[in-house]
Amino acid sequence: ARHFSRTSWESTEDVDLDSVAYGFMASQALFAGLELGIFDHIAKAGEKGLNVEGIWKASGIEAHRTTTLLTSLTAVKCLRRSSDGFYTLSPNTAQYMVTSSRHFYGDYLQYQIGRQFYQRMGALPDVMKTGTAPSYASWFSDPETAKTYTTAQHNGSMATAKYLVRKKLQLGGIGDMLDVGGGSGAFSYVFTEATPGLKSTVLELPEVCRTGEGIKETMSKDVQERVKFLELDATSPDWPVNESAFDVVLM
Ligand SMILES: C[S@@+](CC[C@H](N)C(=O)[O-])C[C@H]1O[C@@H](n2cnc3c(N)ncnc32)[C@H](O)[C@@H]1O
């Protein structure tokens, strides 16, 4: 009989095959919870939470289907269910998946990961076999796709950029920044706001520039004047700028 060596593997180091294999179903339960506003409804109800009836009335989703989704969300620990049938949010769900929370990034998960990447990942085996995958440039030639992706990225990137400025980076003494693939321009807005005199050039695919320019209009006048978008496909050899003219290049 052939023996496979298992001696160097602690049981905790081994892959949990079922979690990996079925994880995509848990992902969809989370995205559905976000899309139906379940976490917001429960948050609004306060400490006691909501029972199934309260949730289906608030979400407008039929009672049996609501119960099934709530059971899934409880199994994956997004929700907790009390013995008298009231659902409350787990601490992480309350902090990150409720729209009124300062740390909310559910829009990124719902739209970019749930609606866009989720679908595309099904092609992975074929991409591996053929080596052919659609490029960002072709994907984002559709204005709606580029807008959904970029808008969903924005809040999370603003939060990360603010965290970097507060805790990790000292940006003083730099005058020009190049933000390659800068999306909505989130890092550029936060970095220029925090650094007097800093200017930033965001290089992006054309349809992403259009969305970014719209988001830029919501920033302060001063930031708007110091951030500009330039169209670029980074895979093309012709770049519209000379990178050596910048003090910082962000990718
Ligand atoms: C994960 S997003 C990050 C966006 C931004 N840096 C941020 O952190 O918010 C990656 C970005 O790279 C851009 N990108 C991908 N391929 C590109 C290409 N060939 N030329 C220019 N930008 C590209 C996408 O449009 C997208 O906005």
The ligand as a Gaussian input file, in Angstrom:
#p B3LYP/6-31G(d) Opt

LIG

0 1
 C       -8.021000      47.490000      -7.082000
 S       -8.288000      48.957000      -8.021000
 C       -7.424000      50.099000      -7.025000
 C       -7.808000      51.527000      -7.290000
 C       -7.070000      52.557000      -6.409000
 N       -5.622000      52.469000      -6.522000
 C       -7.493000      52.403000      -4.965000
 O       -6.744000      51.742000      -4.210000
 O       -8.573000      52.886000      -4.631000
 C       -7.201000      48.715000      -9.412000
 C       -7.282000      49.837000     -10.421000
 O       -6.337000      49.577000     -11.455000
 C       -6.869000      50.072000     -12.663000
 N       -6.249000      49.404000     -13.812000
 C       -6.247000      48.077000     -14.096000
 N       -5.632000      47.858000     -15.279000
 C       -5.249000      49.077000     -15.745000
 C       -4.570000      49.504000     -16.919000
 N       -4.182000      48.640000     -17.844000
 N       -4.310000      50.816000     -17.064000
 C       -4.729000      51.718000     -16.122000
 N       -5.370000      51.381000     -14.993000
 C       -5.634000      50.072000     -14.805000
 C       -8.353000      49.728000     -12.576000
 O       -9.122000      50.538000     -13.453000
 C       -8.646000      49.939000     -11.111000
 O       -9.206000      51.208000     -10.863000

